Amino acid sequence: MSPAALSRRSLLLGGVTAAGLMTARARAGTPAPLAQPSSVVTTPPRQWGPHAPAPYLPDPDILAIDPSFSNLVYGNANIRLAWRGGDWLEGPAWSTQGRFLLLSDTIRAQQYRYLWETGTVSVFRDYSYNSNGNTFDAEGRLISCEHGMRRVVRWEHDGSCSVLADRYQGAPLNSPNDVVVHPDGGIWFTDPGYGDTIVEGHPDAPGGRANRMGRERWAMDGEVVAQFAGHARQDDHVFRIDPHTGELRAVLTQQQLAGPNGLCFSPDGSILYVISSGAGPGQDGPGGDQRIHAYDLKDGDVRNGRVFADMMLDGHQLGPDGMRADIFGNLWCGAGGPLGLCGVVVYSPAGRMIGRLRLPRGVSNLTFGGPKRDTLFMCAADALFTLVVNTQGAGLS
C-alpha cells in the first residue's frame, strides 16, 4: 500500500496512526512520517457521554491558533456528545421550519431527525437509498444526494419526490455526495465515486476502480438498487442545476478537480469552496489532493481557481470532508487524521488556520443550526457532537 492509497475514510476514522503510517511507508521504501504530537488528547483523558463529568472551562479541546478565533467561540460552552447510535453519519442539515436537524446514515441507509427541544433522535426516513449530503432550499424543501439510486432528489411539501438529476450526457451519475443551494437558487452538488462500495450504495462493476479484481457481487438478486450497480460511470464532476430551467451542467471536471467532496459558498455567494478528497473506500489510485479549493463565481460559472487551504497541521496531512461558512466568511471544516489532530479546523477568509476543535475521531461533515443558527453540529462516525459558538452559520444549511 502506497501513502497515496490511504483512503479518506481511514483518515476520518482517526485510525491512521504514526506507527501504521511508518509501517506502510517502510514497506513502500519511503521516508517515515513526522512523529506524533507530544500531547494528543486532553490530560487526564476526557470522558464523553451524558453521565461523564463536565470538562473544565474554558474547554481544553477548543484550541485558538490565532487570537481572532477567541471571538468566534463562547468561553462558557463545552463540546458535548449529543448522540451515538448510527453507523456512519453524514449530511447534517438544519430545518428552520421544522426546528430539527436531519442526518444521513450512509451505511444503514436511513435518515434521522434530531429534535432541538428534547435532543432525542428518531428515524426520519426508514430507507434513504444510502443518502449522503442534504440541504434545505429557501422554501424549506429537503434536497438529498442518494448513493444507491445515483441521483439528487427534492422532497416536495405534499410528500412527493422530484428527481432533480440522475444522468449526465446519457450516462448515470456516480454517487452524488454533497449539495448546497446558492443564493440565486441554483443547486450545486459533487459527484465522486465514493458510493461505489458494498456498504454505502452499490458495489462497483467488475473491473471498476473499487472492484478491479471483479470478486464483489454487484448484481445481487432482489436488491432494490441492483439495477443501478455496475453501470458505466461518469468522471468526477461538480454540477450545477439551473433554478429556472432545471438544466444540469458540469462546472468542474475531474481533470480540473479530482475527488470533489464537500462544498459551500461564501456568505455573499461570490466564492465557491470545494474539498478535493483522497481515494474512497476500496478505491485504487491517489484520489484528490486533500486540499480546499476556491473559485470566484460569476453568472453560474467558476473562474480563478486556487488552493485556499492545504489542510496541513503539525506536519500531518489532514483528510477534509465537509465544511460550512459562518456569517463572517470563516470556514469550519471537518477533518480526519491522527488522534489529537482530527476534529474541526477553522480558516479565516484569507485561508489562515485560526482555530480547531479537538475530537476523539475525525469529523465527516458539519453544519450550523438551532433557532439562532449558533450551534455547530458535527458528525463523527457513529456520533453527533455539538458546540454553541459565538457566530452564526451562513446560507440555508
C-alpha positions in Angstrom: 0.0 0.0 0.0 1.4 3.3 -1.0 0.9 6.5 1.0 -1.4 7.7 -1.8 -3.7 4.7 -1.3 -4.7 5.8 2.2 -8.4 6.5 1.9 -10.4 9.4 3.1 -12.4 7.1 5.3 -9.4 5.8 7.2 -8.2 9.4 7.8 -11.6 10.4 9.1 -11.7 7.5 11.5 -8.6 8.9 13.1 -7.2 5.4 12.7 -4.1 6.3 10.7 -1.6 6.3 13.4 2.1 7.2 13.2 3.0 3.5 13.6 0.7 2.4 10.9 1.9 5.1 8.5 5.5 4.2 9.3 4.9 0.5 8.6 3.2 1.2 5.3 5.8 3.7 4.1 8.7 1.5 5.2 7.3 -1.3 3.0 7.0 1.2 0.2 10.6 2.3 0.7 9.5 5.9 1.5 10.7 8.1 4.4 8.9 7.7 7.8 6.4 10.4 8.7 6.9 13.0 11.4 6.4 11.8 15.0 3.0 12.3 16.6 2.4 15.4 18.6 3.6 15.2 22.2 0.1 15.7 23.5 -2.8 14.4 21.5 -5.7 14.1 24.0 -6.9 16.0 27.0 -5.0 15.3 30.2 -6.4 13.5 32.0 -8.2 11.7 29.2 -11.6 13.2 28.6 -14.8 11.2 29.1 -17.8 11.6 26.8 -21.5 10.9 27.2 -24.5 12.0 29.3 -23.0 10.7 32.6 -19.5 11.9 32.0 -18.2 14.6 34.4 -18.2 18.1 32.9 -14.9 19.1 31.4 -13.1 22.2 32.6 -13.9 25.7 31.3 -12.8 27.0 29.0 -12.9 23.7 27.2 -9.4 22.4 26.8 -10.3 20.9 23.4 -11.2 24.3 21.9 -7.8 25.5 20.6 -7.1 29.0 19.4 -4.3 29.2 16.9 -4.9 32.9 16.2 -6.4 35.4 18.7 -9.2 36.1 16.3 -10.6 32.6 16.9 -11.5 33.7 20.5 -14.2 36.0 19.1 -15.9 33.1 17.4 -16.2 30.7 20.4 -18.1 31.1 23.6 -15.9 30.6 26.7 -18.6 29.0 28.8 -19.6 26.3 26.2 -18.2 22.8 26.1 -18.0 20.4 23.2 -20.6 17.8 24.0 -21.6 14.3 22.8 -25.2 14.7 21.8 -26.0 11.3 20.5 -24.5 8.0 19.5 -26.3 5.3 17.6 -25.6 5.5 13.9 -23.0 3.7 11.7 -21.6 6.5 9.6 -23.3 9.9 9.9 -23.2 12.4 7.1 -25.2 15.3 5.6 -26.4 17.3 8.7 -28.9 19.9 7.6 -30.9 22.2 9.7 -34.7 22.7 9.0 -35.6 26.2 10.1 -39.4 25.5 9.7 -39.3 22.2 11.5 -36.7 23.1 14.1 -34.8 19.9 13.7 -31.5 18.6 12.4 -31.6 16.0 9.6 -28.8 13.4 9.4 -28.0 10.7 6.9 -26.6 7.3 7.8 -24.9 6.1 4.7 -24.3 2.6 5.9 -27.8 1.9 7.4 -29.4 3.7 4.5 -31.6 5.7 6.9 -32.2 9.4 7.7 -32.5 10.6 11.3 -34.2 13.6 12.9 -32.6 15.3 15.9 -35.2 17.4 17.8 -33.9 20.7 19.2 -36.2 20.9 22.2 -35.5 17.4 23.6 -32.3 16.2 22.0 -34.0 13.0 21.0 -33.2 11.2 17.7 -35.7 9.2 15.7 -35.8 7.6 12.2 -37.0 10.2 9.7 -36.8 8.0 6.6 -36.5 4.3 7.0 -34.8 3.7 3.7 -33.0 6.5 2.1 -31.1 4.7 -0.7 -27.8 5.4 1.1 -28.3 9.1 1.1 -25.3 11.3 1.9 -25.5 15.1 1.6 -28.7 17.0 2.5 -29.8 20.6 2.4 -33.0 22.6 2.6 -33.9 25.2 0.0 -35.4 28.6 0.5 -38.9 27.0 0.6 -38.0 24.5 3.2 -37.9 21.5 0.9 -35.4 18.8 1.6 -32.8 18.1 -1.1 -30.8 14.8 -0.7 -28.0 13.1 -2.5 -28.6 9.3 -2.9 -25.6 7.0 -3.5 -27.8 3.9 -4.1 -30.0 5.5 -6.8 -27.2 7.7 -8.2 -29.4 10.8 -8.1 -30.3 14.1 -6.4 -33.9 14.4 -5.3 -36.1 17.0 -3.7 -39.0 16.1 -1.4 -41.9 18.4 -2.1 -44.3 19.8 0.6 -47.0 17.3 -0.5 -44.7 14.4 0.2 -43.9 13.6 -3.4 -40.3 13.1 -4.6 -38.9 15.0 -7.6 -35.7 13.7 -9.3 -33.5 16.8 -10.0 -30.6 14.9 -11.5 -29.7 11.3 -12.3 -27.9 11.3 -15.6 -25.4 13.4 -17.5 -24.8 13.2 -21.2 -26.7 10.0 -21.3 -24.9 8.1 -18.6 -25.9 7.6 -14.9 -24.3 9.7 -12.2 -21.7 8.2 -9.9 -22.8 8.7 -6.3 -23.9 12.4 -5.6 -22.2 13.3 -2.3 -22.7 16.8 -1.0 -25.2 19.5 -2.0 -25.7 23.2 -1.4 -28.1 25.9 -2.6 -26.7 29.2 -3.9 -28.5 32.5 -3.1 -29.7 32.6 -6.7 -31.5 29.3 -6.2 -29.0 27.2 -8.2 -28.4 23.8 -6.7 -24.7 22.7 -6.7 -23.5 19.1 -5.9 -20.4 16.9 -6.1 -20.4 13.5 -7.8 -17.4 11.4 -6.9 -17.4 7.6 -6.9 -17.4 7.2 -3.1 -20.7 5.3 -3.1 -19.5 2.5 -5.3 -18.9 0.2 -2.3 -20.8 -2.6 -0.7 -21.6 -0.7 2.4 -22.5 2.7 1.1 -24.5 2.1 -2.1 -23.7 -0.3 -4.8 -20.6 -2.4 -5.4 -18.6 -1.2 -8.4 -18.8 -3.3 -11.6 -16.1 -5.9 -12.2 -13.0 -4.1 -13.3 -14.2 -0.8 -11.8 -11.8 1.2 -9.7 -13.4 -0.1 -6.5 -13.7 -3.7 -7.7 -10.8 -4.2 -10.0 -10.5 -8.0 -9.4 -14.2 -8.4 -10.0 -14.8 -10.5 -7.0 -17.5 -8.4 -5.4 -21.1 -9.4 -6.4 -22.6 -6.3 -7.8 -25.9 -7.6 -9.2 -27.5 -9.3 -6.2 -30.9 -10.8 -6.8 -33.7 -8.9 -5.1 -31.7 -5.9 -4.2 -33.6 -2.6 -4.8 -30.6 -0.9 -6.2 -29.2 -3.8 -8.2 -30.3 -2.1 -11.4 -28.0 0.8 -10.6 -24.9 -1.2 -9.8 -22.2 -1.7 -12.4 -23.3 0.9 -14.9 -20.9 2.9 -16.9 -19.6 5.6 -14.6 -19.0 9.3 -15.1 -15.8 11.1 -14.5 -16.0 13.0 -11.2 -17.8 16.3 -11.6 -19.1 19.4 -9.7 -22.5 20.1 -11.1 -25.0 23.0 -11.1 -28.7 22.6 -11.6 -30.2 25.8 -13.1 -33.0 27.1 -10.8 -35.2 28.2 -13.7 -34.7 25.5 -16.4 -33.6 22.5 -14.3 -30.6 22.1 -16.7 -27.7 20.1 -15.3 -24.3 21.5 -16.2 -20.8 20.4 -15.2 -18.9 23.3 -13.9 -15.8 21.4 -12.8 -14.4 18.3 -14.4 -12.3 15.5 -12.9 -9.3 17.0 -14.7 -9.9 20.4 -13.1 -10.6 19.0 -9.6 -10.2 15.3 -8.6 -12.2 13.7 -5.9 -14.7 16.6 -5.3 -16.4 16.1 -1.9 -17.7 18.8 0.4 -18.7 22.2 -0.9 -20.1 25.5 0.3 -20.3 29.2 -0.6 -19.0 32.4 0.9 -21.7 34.3 2.8 -22.4 36.6 -0.2 -22.3 33.7 -2.7 -19.4 35.1 -4.7 -16.9 32.3 -3.9 -17.3 28.5 -4.2 -15.2 26.3 -2.0 -14.7 22.7 -2.9 -12.8 20.0 -1.0 -10.7 17.6 -3.0 -10.7 14.3 -1.0 -8.5 11.2 -1.2 -9.5 7.9 -2.7 -12.7 6.4 -1.4 -13.0 3.1 0.4 -11.6 0.3 -1.6 -10.5 2.6 -4.5 -7.1 2.3 -6.1 -5.2 5.4 -7.0 -4.4 8.7 -5.4 -7.7 10.4 -5.4 -7.7 14.2 -4.8 -5.1 16.4 -3.2 -6.9 16.7 0.2 -7.0 20.5 0.0 -9.7 23.1 0.0 -10.0 24.9 -3.4 -11.7 28.2 -4.0 -13.3 29.6 -7.2 -14.8 33.0 -8.0 -18.4 32.8 -9.3 -20.0 34.9 -12.0 -23.3 34.1 -13.6 -23.1 30.5 -12.5 -19.6 30.0 -13.9 -16.4 29.4 -12.0 -13.1 31.1 -12.6 -9.7 31.9 -10.9 -9.3 28.5 -9.3 -6.8 28.4 -6.5 -5.8 26.4 -3.4 -7.5 28.0 -0.4 -6.0 25.8 2.4 -3.6 22.8 2.3 -5.1 21.1 5.4 -1.6 20.6 6.9 -1.3 20.6 10.7 1.9 20.0 12.6 3.4 18.4 9.6 0.5 16.0 9.0 -1.9 15.9 6.1 -5.4 16.0 7.4 -8.3 14.5 5.5 -11.0 17.1 4.8 -14.6 16.0 4.0 -17.4 18.6 4.6 -17.4 22.3 5.6 -19.6 25.3 6.2 -19.1 29.0 6.3 -20.1 31.3 9.1 -21.5 34.8 8.6 -18.0 36.4 8.8 -16.7 34.2 6.0 -14.7 31.8 8.1 -14.7 28.1 7.0 -15.4 25.4 9.5 -14.1 22.1 8.1 -14.5 18.6 9.3 -11.2 16.7 9.2 -9.7 13.3 9.8 -6.2 12.5 10.9 -4.1 11.2 13.8 -5.8 11.2 17.2 -5.3 14.7 18.7 -5.3 16.4 15.3 -8.6 15.2 14.0 -11.9 17.1 14.5 -12.7 20.5 13.1 -10.3 23.1 11.7 -11.3 26.7 11.2 -9.9 29.0 8.5 -10.2 32.8 8.1 -11.5 34.2 4.8 -7.8 34.7 3.9 -7.1 31.0 4.2 -5.3 31.2 7.6 -5.9 28.4 10.1 -7.1 30.3 13.2 -8.5 27.5 15.5 -9.6 24.0 15.8 -11.8 21.7 17.8 -10.1 18.5 19.1 -12.3 15.4 19.0 -11.7 11.7 19.6 -12.4 10.9 16.0 -12.5 12.6 12.6 -15.5 14.7 11.5 -17.1 13.8 8.2 -19.5 16.7 7.9 -20.9 19.6 10.0 -23.4 22.4 9.9 -24.8 25.3 11.9 -28.3 25.0 13.4 -30.5 25.8 16.3 -33.1 28.6 16.4 -30.3 31.2 16.3 -28.1 29.1 14.0 -25.3 29.4 16.6 -24.9 25.7 17.4 -22.3 23.7 15.4 -23.4 20.1 14.7 -20.6 17.7 13.9 -20.9 14.2 12.5 -18.1 11.9 13.6 -18.5 8.2 12.6 -21.5 6.9 14.7 -21.7 10.1 16.9 -23.1 13.6 16.8 -21.2 16.3 18.7 -22.4 19.9 19.3 -20.9 23.2 20.4 -22.6 26.6 21.0 -20.4 29.2 19.2 -20.3 33.0 19.1 -21.1 33.2 15.4 -23.8 32.0 13.1 -23.9 29.8 10.0 -24.2 31.5 6.6 -26.6 30.3 4.0 -29.5 27.9 4.3 -28.0 24.9 6.0 
